[in-house]
Each structure stands twice: as structure tokens, then as C-alpha cells.
Amino acid sequence: MNILLTNDDGIDGEGLVSFAEGLRRRAEHKVYVLAPDTNRSGVSQAISFLAGPLRLSERGERSWACSGTPADCVMLAVLGALPVKPDLVVSGINAGANIGTDILYSGTAAAARQAALYGIPAIALSLVGKPPFYWKETVDFAVERLGWLAGLWRADTFINVNIPNAPKTGGVATTFPSLRRYEDSLELFQSRDGRKYGLVNFGDIITKPEAGSDGDAVARNLVSVSPVFIHPVVRHDQCPCAPEYAGVSPRP
């Protein structure tokens, strides 16, 4: 199987490098890496090729750094930057959680979503917690379970996986994305030249502890596996909203 690895932490991110090495040691698959040349965390599914061509720099055997975003990397790979079309795209392993509402902002999740839009099985992998990270244990889990995770994929979804940062986890749970609230604050200041600036200070992240959610699972030291639907809307006959709105088209 031809596997494309990408991420949003950048091509030198420890999670990506360690995971690529772990997969290549197995020699079961042909592993390609095409990832941003620097950190692109929080860029979501932004595409930058609209501003001009993207630069590709060879970084080793079957590895390239890209001047664009995670979504750009997947697009380039699928459209012909690689010598083969990938059979599976794996984004990560991200250094930090991508739980619940995080997937709206996450470049890690966005790369997997972009692959799924092309009809390619896609997985986003994230390590939940703060340094020091248990990379070896996390990579071992991801390598061992990769085939199983890929088998969970269905068209119009990607598989979002969050692994607790622990030497040993308590098992695996199939989950749904939770709701998260970000208690950030804004600091305004003025420089000596009179220009005004705004600095966002990251605050606490409050996760709604719903039973069966990804936040609930990782809080119980379980690996969370969430199938995530990739499209922003569904057909009106599938809409969970009030019946009186079913079938009503938006105003032009």
C-alpha cells in the first residue's frame, strides 16, 4: 500500500518523523512524506496556491517539504507531485489534542479531510497532552493499529484519532466529537510608533464531558476513534432540524 504522511507541525515534527520511521521499519508499505516546511498549526483547510506556485524541497528518500499548508500538501500529492497516487493518507502524529471543536481549526484534521474529499481513506492522529510526550508508545500503537483504523474508513468521512499521552492506555473507544469552549482573552497595546496591536492570550479549554465523546474517552485514558463526516451540509431528508425547515432552500 502507498501511504502519504503529512501533518501541520511541519516536516521536522517529532511525531511525523517517528511515525515515518516506525512504518518504514515494518517494510509492509511504501511510505511517502509531503508536509509543510514549517509549523502550520491552526490553519484549518486553508489553501495557499491561489497566491502563486508552491515550492517543493526534497528532504530525503520519498520525502518532500512544501511551502504551503497541510491541505496544499495533500492536493499536490494526489494531483501528481508524488510518483504514485496514495492509497491512504495519514496526518500526524500531532503534538497535542485535536478533540471535538478543535477539528474546525486543526491543520492535522484538515489534511485528512482534504484526502477524504478526493475519496481516499484518511486518518488524523493526535497525541493528547503536554511534553514530555510518550512518542515510542504512541508510534507503536499507531503502527500496530494502522490497518484496523484504515478499515474503519467509509466514503465521506475521515477517522480522527486522539491518543492519551501515557505509557499505557486503557483501550480504544469509538466516539463522537465533543463540544469545547475556549476561554481566551484579548490584550490590546500600542507601540511607540502609535500603531495598535491585539494579542490573544490562550486560556482554559472547557470540554463538555458527554458520555461517549472523544473528550470523555481520553479523560478515561482511552484512545478515542471518531468517524467525522466531511461535508458541511446533508440532504434535507437527512436534516435533524425542525420538520418545517426540511426541503426549504436558502434565499439566493
C-alpha positions as CSV (number, residue, x, y, z in Angstrom):
1,M,0.0,0.0,0.0
2,N,1.2,3.5,-0.8
3,I,0.9,5.7,2.2
4,L,1.2,9.5,2.3
5,L,2.2,11.0,5.6
6,T,1.6,14.7,6.3
7,N,1.0,17.0,9.3
8,D,0.6,20.6,10.5
9,D,3.6,20.6,12.9
10,G,6.0,20.7,9.9
11,I,8.1,18.1,8.3
12,D,10.6,18.1,11.2
13,G,7.9,17.5,13.7
14,E,8.9,14.6,16.1
15,G,5.5,12.9,15.7
16,L,5.8,12.7,11.9
17,V,9.4,11.7,11.8
18,S,9.0,9.0,14.5
19,F,5.9,7.6,12.8
20,A,7.5,7.6,9.3
21,E,10.5,5.7,10.8
22,G,8.2,3.2,12.5
23,L,6.2,2.5,9.4
24,R,9.4,2.1,7.2
25,R,10.9,-0.3,9.6
26,R,8.0,-2.6,9.0
27,A,8.6,-2.6,5.3
28,E,5.0,-3.6,4.6
29,H,4.1,-0.4,2.8
30,K,5.8,2.3,0.7
31,V,5.8,5.4,2.7
32,Y,5.9,8.9,1.2
33,V,6.1,12.2,3.2
34,L,4.9,15.5,1.9
35,A,4.5,18.0,4.7
36,P,4.7,21.8,5.4
37,D,8.3,23.1,5.6
38,T,7.4,24.8,8.9
39,N,4.7,24.8,11.6
40,R,1.2,25.4,10.2
41,S,-0.8,24.6,13.2
42,G,-4.3,26.2,13.3
43,V,-4.5,26.9,9.6
44,S,-7.5,24.6,9.1
45,Q,-8.2,23.8,5.5
46,A,-6.6,26.9,4.0
47,I,-5.2,26.7,0.5
48,S,-2.3,29.0,-0.4
49,F,-1.6,28.0,-4.1
50,L,-4.1,30.8,-5.1
51,A,-1.4,33.3,-4.3
52,G,1.1,31.5,-6.6
53,P,3.1,28.3,-7.1
54,L,4.2,26.3,-4.1
55,R,7.8,25.3,-3.5
56,L,8.8,21.6,-3.0
57,S,12.1,20.7,-1.5
58,E,13.4,17.1,-1.4
59,R,14.2,16.1,2.2
60,G,15.3,12.5,1.9
61,E,14.1,9.3,0.4
62,R,10.4,9.7,-0.7
63,S,10.2,12.9,1.4
64,W,9.4,16.5,0.4
65,A,8.8,19.7,2.3
66,C,6.2,22.1,0.9
67,S,5.9,25.9,1.3
68,G,2.1,25.5,1.6
69,T,-0.5,24.3,4.1
70,P,-1.4,20.7,5.1
71,A,-4.4,20.8,2.7
72,D,-2.0,22.0,0.0
73,C,0.3,19.1,0.6
74,V,-2.5,16.6,0.2
75,M,-3.7,18.3,-3.0
76,L,-0.2,18.3,-4.5
77,A,0.3,14.7,-3.6
78,V,-3.0,13.5,-5.1
79,L,-2.7,15.6,-8.2
80,G,0.7,14.3,-9.2
81,A,3.5,15.6,-7.0
82,L,4.2,12.0,-5.9
83,P,5.2,9.3,-8.4
84,V,2.1,7.3,-7.3
85,K,-1.4,8.2,-6.0
86,P,-1.6,7.4,-2.3
87,D,-3.9,4.6,-1.2
88,L,-4.1,6.0,2.3
89,V,-3.4,9.4,3.8
90,V,-2.4,9.8,7.5
91,S,-2.0,13.2,9.1
92,G,0.1,13.4,12.2
93,I,1.1,12.3,14.7
94,N,0.2,15.8,16.1
95,A,1.8,17.0,19.2
96,G,-1.3,17.9,21.1
97,A,-5.0,17.1,21.1
98,N,-7.5,17.5,18.2
99,I,-10.7,16.9,20.2
100,G,-14.2,18.0,19.4
101,T,-14.4,21.6,18.1
102,D,-10.6,21.6,17.6
103,I,-11.1,19.9,14.2
104,L,-12.6,23.1,12.8
105,Y,-9.2,24.8,13.3
106,S,-6.8,21.9,13.0
107,G,-4.5,21.6,10.1
108,T,-4.0,18.0,11.1
109,A,-7.7,17.2,10.7
110,A,-7.9,19.4,7.6
111,A,-5.3,17.3,5.7
112,A,-7.3,14.2,6.4
113,R,-10.5,15.9,5.4
114,Q,-8.9,17.0,2.1
115,A,-7.8,13.5,1.3
116,A,-11.4,12.2,2.0
117,L,-12.7,14.8,-0.4
118,Y,-10.7,13.0,-3.0
119,G,-12.2,9.7,-2.0
120,I,-9.0,8.5,-0.3
121,P,-9.1,6.8,3.1
122,A,-7.8,9.3,5.6
123,I,-6.8,9.2,9.3
124,A,-5.8,12.1,11.6
125,L,-3.6,11.1,14.5
126,S,-3.0,13.3,17.6
127,L,-1.3,12.8,20.9
128,V,-3.3,14.3,23.8
129,G,-1.3,16.0,26.5
130,K,1.8,18.1,27.0
131,P,5.6,17.4,26.9
132,P,7.3,15.1,27.7
133,F,5.5,13.0,25.1
134,Y,5.4,9.2,25.0
135,W,6.3,9.1,21.4
136,K,7.6,5.5,21.3
137,E,4.4,4.1,22.9
138,T,2.2,6.3,20.6
139,V,4.1,5.3,17.4
140,D,3.9,1.6,18.4
141,F,0.2,1.9,18.8
142,A,-0.3,3.7,15.5
143,V,1.8,1.3,13.5
144,E,0.2,-1.7,15.0
145,R,-3.4,-0.5,14.6
146,L,-3.0,1.4,11.3
147,G,-4.6,-1.4,9.2
148,W,-7.5,-1.6,11.6
149,L,-8.0,2.2,11.6
150,A,-8.0,2.3,7.8
151,G,-10.6,-0.4,7.8
152,L,-13.0,1.8,9.7
153,W,-12.9,4.4,7.0
154,R,-16.1,5.0,4.9
155,A,-16.7,7.3,2.0
156,D,-17.3,11.0,3.0
157,T,-15.6,10.6,6.4
158,F,-12.2,10.8,7.9
159,I,-11.1,9.0,11.1
160,N,-10.0,11.3,13.9
161,V,-7.8,9.5,16.5
162,N,-6.7,11.0,19.8
163,I,-4.2,9.0,21.9
164,P,-3.7,9.8,25.6
165,N,-0.1,10.8,26.4
166,A,0.6,7.9,28.7
167,P,2.9,4.9,28.8
168,K,-0.1,2.6,28.6
169,T,-3.7,3.3,27.6
170,G,-6.9,1.6,28.9
171,G,-8.2,0.5,25.5
172,V,-9.9,2.0,22.5
173,A,-13.4,3.7,22.3
174,T,-15.4,4.6,19.2
175,T,-16.6,8.2,20.0
176,F,-18.2,11.4,18.6
177,P,-16.6,14.9,18.7
178,S,-17.3,16.7,21.9
179,L,-18.1,20.4,22.4
180,R,-15.2,22.6,23.6
181,R,-15.2,26.2,24.8
182,Y,-12.1,28.3,24.6
183,E,-11.7,30.9,27.3
184,D,-9.3,33.1,25.5
185,S,-8.7,36.8,26.2
186,L,-7.6,39.8,24.2
187,E,-4.7,42.2,25.2
188,L,-4.6,45.4,23.3
189,F,-1.5,47.6,23.3
190,Q,0.1,50.4,21.4
191,S,3.6,50.6,20.1
192,R,5.9,53.6,20.2
193,D,5.0,54.5,16.6
194,G,1.3,54.7,17.6
195,R,0.2,51.5,15.9
196,K,-2.3,49.4,17.8
197,Y,-1.9,45.6,18.2
198,G,-4.0,42.9,19.6
199,L,-2.6,39.8,21.3
200,V,-4.8,36.8,22.0
201,N,-3.9,35.0,25.2
202,F,-4.9,31.4,25.3
203,G,-7.0,30.4,28.3
204,D,-8.5,27.3,29.6
205,I,-10.3,24.8,27.3
206,I,-13.5,23.5,28.7
207,T,-14.7,20.2,27.3
208,K,-18.3,19.2,27.8
209,P,-18.0,15.7,29.4
210,E,-20.6,13.9,27.4
211,A,-20.6,10.1,27.7
212,G,-19.3,8.6,24.5
213,S,-17.5,11.7,23.3
214,D,-13.8,12.0,22.4
215,G,-13.2,14.2,25.4
216,D,-14.8,11.7,27.7
217,A,-12.7,8.9,26.3
218,V,-9.3,10.5,26.6
219,A,-10.2,11.7,30.1
220,R,-10.6,8.0,31.0
221,N,-7.2,7.1,29.4
222,L,-8.9,5.6,26.3
223,V,-7.8,6.1,22.7
224,S,-10.6,8.0,21.0
225,V,-11.6,7.0,17.4
226,S,-14.2,9.3,15.8
227,P,-15.5,8.9,12.3
228,V,-16.1,12.5,11.1
229,F,-18.4,13.5,8.3
230,I,-16.6,15.8,5.8
231,H,-19.4,17.7,4.2
232,P,-20.9,20.9,5.8
233,V,-24.5,20.0,4.9
234,V,-26.6,16.9,4.4
235,R,-29.7,16.4,2.2
236,H,-32.8,17.9,3.6
237,D,-34.4,14.5,4.2
238,Q,-31.5,13.7,6.5
239,C,-31.6,17.0,8.3
240,P,-32.1,16.8,12.1
241,C,-33.6,20.3,12.2
242,A,-37.2,21.1,12.7
243,P,-39.6,19.5,10.1
244,E,-40.9,22.8,8.9
245,Y,-37.5,23.7,7.5
246,A,-36.9,20.4,5.7
247,G,-36.7,20.9,2.0
248,V,-36.6,24.7,2.2
249,S,-33.8,26.2,0.1
250,P,-31.8,29.2,1.3
251,R,-32.5,32.5,-0.2
252,P,-30.3,33.4,-3.2
